[in-house]
Amino acid sequence: MTRQRYNFIGTIVAIFFGVISSVEAEVPLIFGVHPYMSNAKLEQKFTPLIHYLEAKTGQPIELKIGRNYTEHIDAIGNDRIDIAYIGPAPFISMVNKYGKKNILAKLEINGDSHFRGRIIAHQESKLKSLAELKGRHFAFGDESSTMSHLVPRYMLIQAGITVGKDIQHSFLNSHENVALGVLVGDFDAGAIKDEVFIKFQSRGIKEIASTPPISSHLIITRTDLPDATNRILQEALFSLKDSPSGEQIMGSIRSGMSAFVPADEEDYANLKTIIDSLNQAGIH
């Protein structure tokens, strides 16, 4: 075979593998979010961050919103999602079931990387404490939600209230549905996170109890995401607060968000204690 023919074949092979490399480079990273609001609102919240991370990594990133919390947890656990925004309780449940993932950062809100939930009632309700909930109808969000089920459920147990025995209950899938359900009078009380409480307080809800502080939502990545990609993503998240568009991007995700900050599993030790206690009581 002549040198010219070798060169021709080599050129074809180089072109072929070059196309493959180019195609692989265009395969998007999947950024997963749990469905704590409507899909349309979540797209509005996270699209600015996704565009920012695309610019930093040089890779396309596609938003994927889970149909429910369980699907989101399983997708992360089985490494079907490259980057994930996840709540603290689903994070603990995911680690317990599937093992550790790479933790990139957690949210800081107004300089605090912890958040709280509220047990709410209608503003005109006479309810003032958890002990007064016996015989009432209570609204939770999703069964896997930190602040719209698990932590409030633990608080009810501590107050001597057994769900299903002392109170009726329903799961409404989202924090906003809970707030609306209490507002229209379908439920006597419910559990929502602080962000949603602030949004709906002026419409006619009040707090009857507050949860203990829990370390905030995280950004994590799949087990085998390359170290170089993890470093780029983490550096991008930490430097977002200093970016010209950082305030707008963070404000889109959460009102009052001030930064992404370092995080590790120890930050969630108190929540793990709560979830382990619930699991021992047969609540998952």
Phi and psi restraints in degrees (value plus and minus 20) as a CYANA .aco file:
   2 THR   PHI     -96.2   -56.2
   2 THR   PSI     141.3   181.3
   3 ARG   PHI     -81.7   -41.7
   3 ARG   PSI     -56.0   -16.0
   4 GLN   PHI     -81.4   -41.4
   4 GLN   PSI     -59.3   -19.3
   5 ARG   PHI     -89.3   -49.3
   5 ARG   PSI     -59.8   -19.8
   6 TYR   PHI     -78.7   -38.7
   6 TYR   PSI     -65.2   -25.2
   7 ASN   PHI     -82.4   -42.4
   7 ASN   PSI     -58.7   -18.7
   8 PHE   PHI     -84.1   -44.1
   8 PHE   PSI     -67.5   -27.5
   9 ILE   PHI     -83.1   -43.1
   9 ILE   PSI     -61.6   -21.6
  10 GLY   PHI     -81.3   -41.3
  10 GLY   PSI     -58.5   -18.5
  11 THR   PHI     -84.2   -44.2
  11 THR   PSI     -64.0   -24.0
  12 ILE   PHI     -81.9   -41.9
  12 ILE   PSI     -65.0   -25.0
  13 VAL   PHI     -81.8   -41.8
  13 VAL   PSI     -62.7   -22.7
  14 ALA   PHI     -83.0   -43.0
  14 ALA   PSI     -62.4   -22.4
  15 ILE   PHI     -83.3   -43.3
  15 ILE   PSI     -64.5   -24.5
  16 PHE   PHI     -80.0   -40.0
  16 PHE   PSI     -70.5   -30.5
  17 PHE   PHI     -91.8   -51.8
  17 PHE   PSI     -47.1    -7.1
  18 GLY   PHI     -85.0   -45.0
  18 GLY   PSI     -59.3   -19.3
  19 VAL   PHI     -84.5   -44.5
  19 VAL   PSI     -63.1   -23.1
  20 ILE   PHI     -80.1   -40.1
  20 ILE   PSI     -65.2   -25.2
  21 SER   PHI     -82.2   -42.2
  21 SER   PSI     -60.0   -20.0
  22 SER   PHI     -84.2   -44.2
  22 SER   PSI     -62.2   -22.2
  23 VAL   PHI     -84.3   -44.3
  23 VAL   PSI     -63.3   -23.3
  24 GLU   PHI     -82.0   -42.0
  24 GLU   PSI     -56.8   -16.8
  25 ALA   PHI     -85.5   -45.5
  25 ALA   PSI     -45.4    -5.4
  26 GLU   PHI    -110.4   -70.4
  26 GLU   PSI     -25.2    14.8
  27 VAL   PHI     -86.4   -46.4
  27 VAL   PSI     101.4   141.4
  28 PRO   PHI     -92.6   -52.6
  28 PRO   PSI     127.9   167.9
  29 LEU   PHI     -95.4   -55.4
  29 LEU   PSI     121.7   161.7
  30 ILE   PHI    -117.6   -77.6
  30 ILE   PSI     102.9   142.9
  31 PHE   PHI    -125.6   -85.6
  31 PHE   PSI      91.2   131.2
  32 GLY   PHI    -119.5   -79.5
  32 GLY   PSI     121.8   161.8
  33 VAL   PHI    -153.9  -113.9
  33 VAL   PSI     121.1   161.1
  34 HIS   PHI     -99.8   -59.8
  34 HIS   PSI     133.5   173.5
  35 PRO   PHI    -104.2   -64.2
  35 PRO   PSI      46.0    86.0
  36 TYR   PHI    -105.9   -65.9
  36 TYR   PSI     -27.1    12.9
  37 MET   PHI    -161.9  -121.9
  37 MET   PSI    -199.1  -159.1
  38 SER   PHI     -85.0   -45.0
  38 SER   PSI     135.2   175.2
  39 ASN   PHI     -77.9   -37.9
  39 ASN   PSI     -61.0   -21.0
  40 ALA   PHI     -81.6   -41.6
  40 ALA   PSI     -62.5   -22.5
  41 LYS   PHI     -89.8   -49.8
  41 LYS   PSI     -57.4   -17.4
  42 LEU   PHI     -87.5   -47.5
  42 LEU   PSI     -57.0   -17.0
  43 GLU   PHI     -81.2   -41.2
  43 GLU   PSI     -62.5   -22.5
  44 GLN   PHI     -83.5   -43.5
  44 GLN   PSI     -59.0   -19.0
  45 LYS   PHI     -88.6   -48.6
  45 LYS   PSI     -62.5   -22.5
  46 PHE   PHI    -122.8   -82.8
  46 PHE   PSI     -33.6     6.4
  47 THR   PHI     -80.1   -40.1
  47 THR   PSI     -62.5   -22.5
  48 PRO   PHI     -79.9   -39.9
  48 PRO   PSI     -60.4   -20.4
  49 LEU   PHI     -85.0   -45.0
  49 LEU   PSI     -61.0   -21.0
  50 ILE   PHI     -82.4   -42.4
  50 ILE   PSI     -63.1   -23.1
  51 HIS   PHI     -82.5   -42.5
  51 HIS   PSI     -59.5   -19.5
  52 TYR   PHI     -82.8   -42.8
  52 TYR   PSI     -65.7   -25.7
  53 LEU   PHI     -88.9   -48.9
  53 LEU   PSI     -53.5   -13.5
  54 GLU   PHI     -79.9   -39.9
  54 GLU   PSI     -63.4   -23.4
  55 ALA   PHI     -85.7   -45.7
  55 ALA   PSI     -56.4   -16.4
  56 LYS   PHI     -95.4   -55.4
  56 LYS   PSI     -56.8   -16.8
  57 THR   PHI    -112.4   -72.4
  57 THR   PSI     -41.5    -1.5
  58 GLY   PHI      54.4    94.4
  58 GLY   PSI      -6.1    33.9
  59 GLN   PHI    -140.2  -100.2
  59 GLN   PSI     124.0   164.0
  60 PRO   PHI     -88.2   -48.2
  60 PRO   PSI     126.1   166.1
  61 ILE   PHI    -150.3  -110.3
  61 ILE   PSI     112.3   152.3
  62 GLU   PHI    -133.8   -93.8
  62 GLU   PSI     111.1   151.1
  63 LEU   PHI    -100.5   -60.5
  63 LEU   PSI     112.2   152.2
  64 LYS   PHI    -148.0  -108.0
  64 LYS   PSI     101.4   141.4
  65 ILE   PHI    -124.1   -84.1
  65 ILE   PSI     101.8   141.8
  66 GLY   PHI     -84.6   -44.6
  66 GLY   PSI     128.9   168.9
  67 ARG   PHI     -91.4   -51.4
  67 ARG   PSI     -46.1    -6.1
  68 ASN   PHI    -177.4  -137.4
  68 ASN   PSI     153.3   193.3
  69 TYR   PHI     -83.9   -43.9
  69 TYR   PSI     -59.4   -19.4
  70 THR   PHI     -82.8   -42.8
  70 THR   PSI     -63.8   -23.8
  71 GLU   PHI     -81.1   -41.1
  71 GLU   PSI     -61.3   -21.3
  72 HIS   PHI     -82.6   -42.6
  72 HIS   PSI     -66.9   -26.9
  73 ILE   PHI     -81.3   -41.3
  73 ILE   PSI     -65.5   -25.5
  74 ASP   PHI     -86.4   -46.4
  74 ASP   PSI     -57.9   -17.9
  75 ALA   PHI     -84.2   -44.2
  75 ALA   PSI     -60.6   -20.6
  76 ILE   PHI     -88.0   -48.0
  76 ILE   PSI     -67.2   -27.2
  77 GLY   PHI     -79.6   -39.6
  77 GLY   PSI     -55.5   -15.5
  78 ASN   PHI    -112.2   -72.2
  78 ASN   PSI      -8.2    31.8
  79 ASP   PHI      39.6    79.6
  79 ASP   PSI      14.5    54.5
  80 ARG   PHI    -110.6   -70.6
  80 ARG   PSI     -26.0    14.0
  81 ILE   PHI    -140.3  -100.3
  81 ILE   PSI     113.3   153.3
  82 ASP   PHI    -100.9   -60.9
  82 ASP   PSI     -64.4   -24.4
  83 ILE   PHI    -150.2  -110.2
  83 ILE   PSI     117.5   157.5
  84 ALA   PHI    -157.8  -117.8
  84 ALA   PSI     118.8   158.8
  85 TYR   PHI    -116.8   -76.8
  85 TYR   PSI     104.8   144.8
  86 ILE   PHI    -163.3  -123.3
  86 ILE   PSI     124.8   164.8
  87 GLY   PHI     -95.4   -55.4
  87 GLY   PSI     140.4   180.4
  88 PRO   PHI     -79.6   -39.6
  88 PRO   PSI     -67.1   -27.1
  89 ALA   PHI     -86.9   -46.9
  89 ALA   PSI     -66.5   -26.5
  90 PRO   PHI     -78.3   -38.3
  90 PRO   PSI     -53.6   -13.6
  91 PHE   PHI     -82.0   -42.0
  91 PHE   PSI     -67.5   -27.5
  92 ILE   PHI     -82.1   -42.1
  92 ILE   PSI     -64.6   -24.6
  93 SER   PHI     -81.9   -41.9
  93 SER   PSI     -61.1   -21.1
  94 MET   PHI     -84.3   -44.3
  94 MET   PSI     -64.7   -24.7
  95 VAL   PHI     -85.0   -45.0
  95 VAL   PSI     -61.8   -21.8
  96 ASN   PHI     -80.4   -40.4
  96 ASN   PSI     -55.3   -15.3
  97 LYS   PHI    -108.9   -68.9
  97 LYS   PSI     -60.0   -20.0
  98 TYR   PHI    -135.5   -95.5
  98 TYR   PSI     -34.0     6.0
  99 GLY   PHI      79.5   119.5
  99 GLY   PSI     158.3   198.3
 100 LYS   PHI     -90.1   -50.1
 100 LYS   PSI     130.4   170.4
 101 LYS   PHI    -144.0  -104.0
 101 LYS   PSI     153.8   193.8
 102 ASN   PHI     -97.7   -57.7
 102 ASN   PSI     103.2   143.2
 103 ILE   PHI    -115.3   -75.3
 103 ILE   PSI     100.1   140.1
 104 LEU   PHI    -111.9   -71.9
 104 LEU   PSI     -65.4   -25.4
 105 ALA   PHI    -190.2  -150.2
 105 ALA   PSI     148.7   188.7
 106 LYS   PHI    -150.8  -110.8
 106 LYS   PSI     145.0   185.0
 107 LEU   PHI     -99.9   -59.9
 107 LEU   PSI     125.7   165.7
 108 GLU   PHI    -137.8   -97.8
 108 GLU   PSI     108.1   148.1
 109 ILE   PHI    -136.4   -96.4
 109 ILE   PSI      99.5   139.5
 110 ASN   PHI      29.1    69.1
 110 ASN   PSI      22.0    62.0
 111 GLY   PHI      62.2   102.2
 111 GLY   PSI     -15.0    25.0
 112 ASP   PHI    -143.8  -103.8
 112 ASP   PSI     108.2   148.2
 113 SER   PHI    -115.4   -75.4
 113 SER   PSI      -0.1    39.9
 114 HIS   PHI    -138.4   -98.4
 114 HIS   PSI     139.1   179.1
 115 PHE   PHI    -161.8  -121.8
 115 PHE   PSI     148.0   188.0
 116 ARG   PHI    -151.9  -111.9
 116 ARG   PSI     144.5   184.5
 117 GLY   PHI    -138.3   -98.3
 117 GLY   PSI     148.4   188.4
 118 ARG   PHI    -148.3  -108.3
 118 ARG   PSI     120.5   160.5
 119 ILE   PHI    -112.8   -72.8
 119 ILE   PSI     103.2   143.2
 120 ILE   PHI    -138.4   -98.4
 120 ILE   PSI     140.4   180.4
 121 ALA   PHI    -163.1  -123.1
 121 ALA   PSI     150.7   190.7
 122 HIS   PHI     -86.7   -46.7
 122 HIS   PSI     126.3   166.3
 123 GLN   PHI     -77.3   -37.3
 123 GLN   PSI     -49.7    -9.7
 124 GLU   PHI    -108.6   -68.6
 124 GLU   PSI     -23.4    16.6
 125 SER   PHI     -89.9   -49.9
 125 SER   PSI     129.4   169.4
 126 LYS   PHI    -106.3   -66.3
 126 LYS   PSI     -24.1    15.9
 127 LEU   PHI     -82.9   -42.9
 127 LEU   PSI     113.2   153.2
 128 LYS   PHI    -149.7  -109.7
 128 LYS   PSI     -31.5     8.5
 129 SER   PHI    -171.4  -131.4
 129 SER   PSI     145.4   185.4
 130 LEU   PHI     -84.6   -44.6
 130 LEU   PSI     -55.1   -15.1
 131 ALA   PHI     -81.3   -41.3
 131 ALA   PSI     -44.1    -4.1
 132 GLU   PHI    -104.2   -64.2
 132 GLU   PSI     -19.1    20.9
 133 LEU   PHI    -100.9   -60.9
 133 LEU   PSI     -32.3     7.7
 134 LYS   PHI     -77.6   -37.6
 134 LYS   PSI     113.4   153.4
 135 GLY   PHI      64.6   104.6
 135 GLY   PSI     -17.7    22.3
 136 ARG   PHI    -120.5   -80.5
 136 ARG   PSI     154.3   194.3
 137 HIS   PHI    -129.2   -89.2
 137 HIS   PSI     101.1   141.1
 138 PHE   PHI    -133.1   -93.1
 138 PHE   PSI     119.3   159.3
 139 ALA   PHI    -128.4   -88.4
 139 ALA   PSI     103.8   143.8
 140 PHE   PHI    -124.1   -84.1
 140 PHE   PSI     144.2   184.2
 141 GLY   PHI    -106.3   -66.3
 141 GLY   PSI    -138.2   -98.2
 142 ASP   PHI    -106.1   -66.1
 142 ASP   PSI     128.0   168.0
 143 GLU   PHI     -80.9   -40.9
 143 GLU   PSI     -46.6    -6.6
 144 SER   PHI    -115.3   -75.3
 144 SER   PSI     -18.4    21.6
 145 SER   PHI     -94.8   -54.8
 145 SER   PSI     118.7   158.7
 146 THR   PHI     -83.1   -43.1
 146 THR   PSI     -75.2   -35.2
 147 MET   PHI    -118.7   -78.7
 147 MET   PSI     -30.2     9.8
 148 SER   PHI    -128.2   -88.2
 148 SER   PSI     -12.9    27.1
 149 HIS   PHI    -172.5  -132.5
 149 HIS   PSI     -83.8   -43.8
 150 LEU   PHI     -85.2   -45.2
 150 LEU   PSI     -73.9   -33.9
 151 VAL   PHI     -84.8   -44.8
 151 VAL   PSI     -65.5   -25.5
 152 PRO   PHI     -80.6   -40.6
 152 PRO   PSI     -56.1   -16.1
 153 ARG   PHI     -82.2   -42.2
 153 ARG   PSI     -61.8   -21.8
 154 TYR   PHI     -82.3   -42.3
 154 TYR   PSI     -61.3   -21.3
 155 MET   PHI     -83.7   -43.7
 155 MET   PSI     -58.9   -18.9
 156 LEU   PHI     -84.1   -44.1
 156 LEU   PSI     -62.5   -22.5
 157 ILE   PHI     -80.4   -40.4
 157 ILE   PSI     -64.5   -24.5
 158 GLN   PHI     -82.5   -42.5
 158 GLN   PSI     -47.8    -7.8
 159 ALA   PHI    -107.0   -67.0
 159 ALA   PSI     -15.9    24.1
 160 GLY   PHI      62.2   102.2
 160 GLY   PSI       1.7    41.7
 161 ILE   PHI    -130.2   -90.2
 161 ILE   PSI     103.4   143.4
 162 THR   PHI    -119.8   -79.8
 162 THR   PSI      98.1   138.1
 163 VAL   PHI     -86.8   -46.8
 163 VAL   PSI     113.7   153.7
 164 GLY   PHI      73.7   113.7
 164 GLY   PSI     -38.6     1.4
 165 LYS   PHI    -133.7   -93.7
 165 LYS   PSI     -75.9   -35.9
 166 ASP   PHI    -107.7   -67.7
 166 ASP   PSI     -46.3    -6.3
 167 ILE   PHI    -158.7  -118.7
 167 ILE   PSI     130.5   170.5
 168 GLN   PHI    -100.7   -60.7
 168 GLN   PSI     135.6   175.6
 169 HIS   PHI    -170.1  -130.1
 169 HIS   PSI     136.7   176.7
 170 SER   PHI    -161.9  -121.9
 170 SER   PSI     130.6   170.6
 171 PHE   PHI    -124.5   -84.5
 171 PHE   PSI     105.7   145.7
 172 LEU   PHI    -129.8   -89.8
 172 LEU   PSI     -15.6    24.4
 173 ASN   PHI      60.5   100.5
 173 ASN   PSI     -49.2    -9.2
 174 SER   PHI    -164.4  -124.4
 174 SER   PSI     139.0   179.0
 175 HIS   PHI     -81.7   -41.7
 175 HIS   PSI     -63.6   -23.6
 176 GLU   PHI     -84.4   -44.4
 176 GLU   PSI     -57.9   -17.9
 177 ASN   PHI     -81.8   -41.8
 177 ASN   PSI     -57.5   -17.5
 178 VAL   PHI     -83.3   -43.3
 178 VAL   PSI     -68.9   -28.9
 179 ALA   PHI     -78.8   -38.8
 179 ALA   PSI     -63.9   -23.9
 180 LEU   PHI     -86.3   -46.3
 180 LEU   PSI     -60.0   -20.0
 181 GLY   PHI     -81.3   -41.3
 181 GLY   PSI     -58.9   -18.9
 182 VAL   PHI     -91.6   -51.6
 182 VAL   PSI     -60.2   -20.2
 183 LEU   PHI     -81.5   -41.5
 183 LEU   PSI     -61.7   -21.7
 184 VAL   PHI    -104.7   -64.7
 184 VAL   PSI     -24.1    15.9
 185 GLY   PHI      70.7   110.7
 185 GLY   PSI     -10.8    29.2
 186 ASP   PHI     -92.6   -52.6
 186 ASP   PSI     -43.5    -3.5
 187 PHE   PHI    -154.4  -114.4
 187 PHE   PSI     127.1   167.1
 188 ASP   PHI     -96.7   -56.7
 188 ASP   PSI     -51.0   -11.0
 189 ALA   PHI    -176.9  -136.9
 189 ALA   PSI     148.8   188.8
 190 GLY   PHI    -186.1  -146.1
 190 GLY   PSI     154.3   194.3
 191 ALA   PHI    -141.2  -101.2
 191 ALA   PSI     106.9   146.9
 192 ILE   PHI    -161.2  -121.2
 192 ILE   PSI     141.7   181.7
 193 LYS   PHI    -101.5   -61.5
 193 LYS   PSI     143.4   183.4
 194 ASP   PHI     -77.5   -37.5
 194 ASP   PSI     -60.9   -20.9
 195 GLU   PHI     -77.9   -37.9
 195 GLU   PSI     -63.8   -23.8
 196 VAL   PHI     -93.5   -53.5
 196 VAL   PSI     -53.8   -13.8
 197 PHE   PHI     -80.2   -40.2
 197 PHE   PSI     -66.3   -26.3
 198 ILE   PHI     -80.4   -40.4
 198 ILE   PSI     -59.8   -19.8
 199 LYS   PHI     -85.6   -45.6
 199 LYS   PSI     -58.4   -18.4
 200 PHE   PHI    -121.3   -81.3
 200 PHE   PSI     -25.8    14.2
 201 GLN   PHI     -77.8   -37.8
 201 GLN   PSI     -63.3   -23.3
 202 SER   PHI     -90.0   -50.0
 202 SER   PSI     -32.9     7.1
 203 ARG   PHI    -106.6   -66.6
 203 ARG   PSI     -30.4     9.6
 204 GLY   PHI     107.5   147.5
 204 GLY   PSI       8.7    48.7
 205 ILE   PHI    -135.4   -95.4
 205 ILE   PSI     138.7   178.7
 206 LYS   PHI    -155.7  -115.7
 206 LYS   PSI     141.7   181.7
 207 GLU   PHI    -112.4   -72.4
 207 GLU   PSI     114.4   154.4
 208 ILE   PHI    -133.1   -93.1
 208 ILE   PSI     -31.4     8.6
 209 ALA   PHI    -184.4  -144.4
 209 ALA   PSI     136.0   176.0
 210 SER   PHI    -145.0  -105.0
 210 SER   PSI     124.6   164.6
 211 THR   PHI     -98.0   -58.0
 211 THR   PSI     143.3   183.3
 212 PRO   PHI     -86.5   -46.5
 212 PRO   PSI     138.8   178.8
 213 PRO   PHI     -87.5   -47.5
 213 PRO   PSI     115.1   155.1
 214 ILE   PHI    -144.5  -104.5
 214 ILE   PSI     118.7   158.7
 215 SER   PHI     -79.0   -39.0
 215 SER   PSI     122.3   162.3
 216 SER   PHI     -96.9   -56.9
 216 SER   PSI    -198.7  -158.7
 217 HIS   PHI     -79.5   -39.5
 217 HIS   PSI     133.3   173.3
 218 LEU   PHI    -139.0   -99.0
 218 LEU   PSI     141.9   181.9
 219 ILE   PHI    -133.8   -93.8
 219 ILE   PSI     101.9   141.9
 220 ILE   PHI    -148.3  -108.3
 220 ILE   PSI     146.7   186.7
 221 THR   PHI    -151.4  -111.4
 221 THR   PSI     144.0   184.0
 222 ARG   PHI     -83.7   -43.7
 222 ARG   PSI     139.1   179.1
 223 THR   PHI     -76.7   -36.7
 223 THR   PSI     -62.6   -22.6
 224 ASP   PHI    -125.1   -85.1
 224 ASP   PSI      -0.1    39.9
 225 LEU   PHI     -84.1   -44.1
 225 LEU   PSI     113.4   153.4
 226 PRO   PHI     -74.4   -34.4
 226 PRO   PSI     122.1   162.1
 227 ASP   PHI     -76.1   -36.1
 227 ASP   PSI     -58.7   -18.7
 228 ALA   PHI     -82.8   -42.8
 228 ALA   PSI     -60.5   -20.5
 229 THR   PHI     -87.3   -47.3
 229 THR   PSI     -61.1   -21.1
 230 ASN   PHI     -79.0   -39.0
 230 ASN   PSI     -63.1   -23.1
 231 ARG   PHI     -83.8   -43.8
 231 ARG   PSI     -63.7   -23.7
 232 ILE   PHI     -83.3   -43.3
 232 ILE   PSI     -64.4   -24.4
 233 LEU   PHI     -83.2   -43.2
 233 LEU   PSI     -65.2   -25.2
 234 GLN   PHI     -84.8   -44.8
 234 GLN   PSI     -64.5   -24.5
 235 GLU   PHI     -81.6   -41.6
 235 GLU   PSI     -58.6   -18.6
 236 ALA   PHI     -84.6   -44.6
 236 ALA   PSI     -61.4   -21.4
 237 LEU   PHI     -86.4   -46.4
 237 LEU   PSI     -64.8   -24.8
 238 PHE   PHI     -85.6   -45.6
 238 PHE   PSI     -53.3   -13.3
 239 SER   PHI    -109.3   -69.3
 239 SER   PSI     -21.7    18.3
 240 LEU   PHI     -78.0   -38.0
 240 LEU   PSI     -59.1   -19.1
 241 LYS   PHI     -81.6   -41.6
 241 LYS   PSI     -43.7    -3.7
 242 ASP   PHI    -117.3   -77.3
 242 ASP   PSI     -21.4    18.6
 243 SER   PHI     -97.3   -57.3
 243 SER   PSI     127.1   167.1
 244 PRO   PHI     -76.5   -36.5
 244 PRO   PSI     -51.7   -11.7
 245 SER   PHI    -118.9   -78.9
 245 SER   PSI     -14.5    25.5
 246 GLY   PHI     -80.1   -40.1
 246 GLY   PSI     -65.0   -25.0
 247 GLU   PHI     -82.1   -42.1
 247 GLU   PSI     -61.3   -21.3
 248 GLN   PHI     -87.8   -47.8
 248 GLN   PSI     -61.8   -21.8
 249 ILE   PHI     -84.9   -44.9
 249 ILE   PSI     -66.6   -26.6
 250 MET   PHI     -87.5   -47.5
 250 MET   PSI     -59.4   -19.4
 251 GLY   PHI     -83.8   -43.8
 251 GLY   PSI     -49.0    -9.0
 252 SER   PHI     -87.8   -47.8
 252 SER   PSI     -60.5   -20.5
 253 ILE   PHI     -89.2   -49.2
 253 ILE   PSI     -66.7   -26.7
 254 ARG   PHI    -178.2  -138.2
 254 ARG   PSI     108.8   148.8
 255 SER   PHI     -78.2   -38.2
 255 SER   PSI     109.7   149.7
 256 GLY   PHI      65.5   105.5
 256 GLY   PSI     -20.4    19.6
 257 MET   PHI     -83.2   -43.2
 257 MET   PSI     112.3   152.3
 258 SER   PHI    -134.5   -94.5
 258 SER   PSI     -38.8     1.2
 259 ALA   PHI    -196.0  -156.0
 259 ALA   PSI     143.9   183.9
 260 PHE   PHI    -118.5   -78.5
 260 PHE   PSI     112.9   152.9
 261 VAL   PHI    -148.4  -108.4
 261 VAL   PSI     142.9   182.9
 262 PRO   PHI     -80.1   -40.1
 262 PRO   PSI     131.4   171.4
 263 ALA   PHI    -170.5  -130.5
 263 ALA   PSI     133.9   173.9
 264 ASP   PHI    -167.7  -127.7
 264 ASP   PSI     155.2   195.2
 265 GLU   PHI     -82.0   -42.0
 265 GLU   PSI     -51.2   -11.2
 266 GLU   PHI     -82.2   -42.2
 266 GLU   PSI     -44.6    -4.6
 267 ASP   PHI     -82.5   -42.5
 267 ASP   PSI     -40.2    -0.2
 268 TYR   PHI    -130.9   -90.9
 268 TYR   PSI       0.4    40.4
 269 ALA   PHI     -83.5   -43.5
 269 ALA   PSI     -60.8   -20.8
 270 ASN   PHI     -86.4   -46.4
 270 ASN   PSI     -56.2   -16.2
 271 LEU   PHI     -89.2   -49.2
 271 LEU   PSI     -57.8   -17.8
 272 LYS   PHI     -80.5   -40.5
 272 LYS   PSI     -58.7   -18.7
 273 THR   PHI     -81.6   -41.6
 273 THR   PSI     -62.6   -22.6
 274 ILE   PHI     -83.3   -43.3
 274 ILE   PSI     -67.5   -27.5
 275 ILE   PHI     -87.0   -47.0
 275 ILE   PSI     -59.9   -19.9
 276 ASP   PHI     -81.8   -41.8
 276 ASP   PSI     -58.6   -18.6
 277 SER   PHI     -84.0   -44.0
 277 SER   PSI     -62.0   -22.0
 278 LEU   PHI     -84.5   -44.5
 278 LEU   PSI     -61.2   -21.2
 279 ASN   PHI     -81.8   -41.8
 279 ASN   PSI     -59.8   -19.8
 280 GLN   PHI     -84.7   -44.7
 280 GLN   PSI     -46.2    -6.2
 281 ALA   PHI    -108.3   -68.3
 281 ALA   PSI     -15.0    25.0
 282 GLY   PHI      62.5   102.5
 282 GLY   PSI      -3.6    36.4
 283 ILE   PHI    -127.7   -87.7
 283 ILE   PSI     100.5   140.5
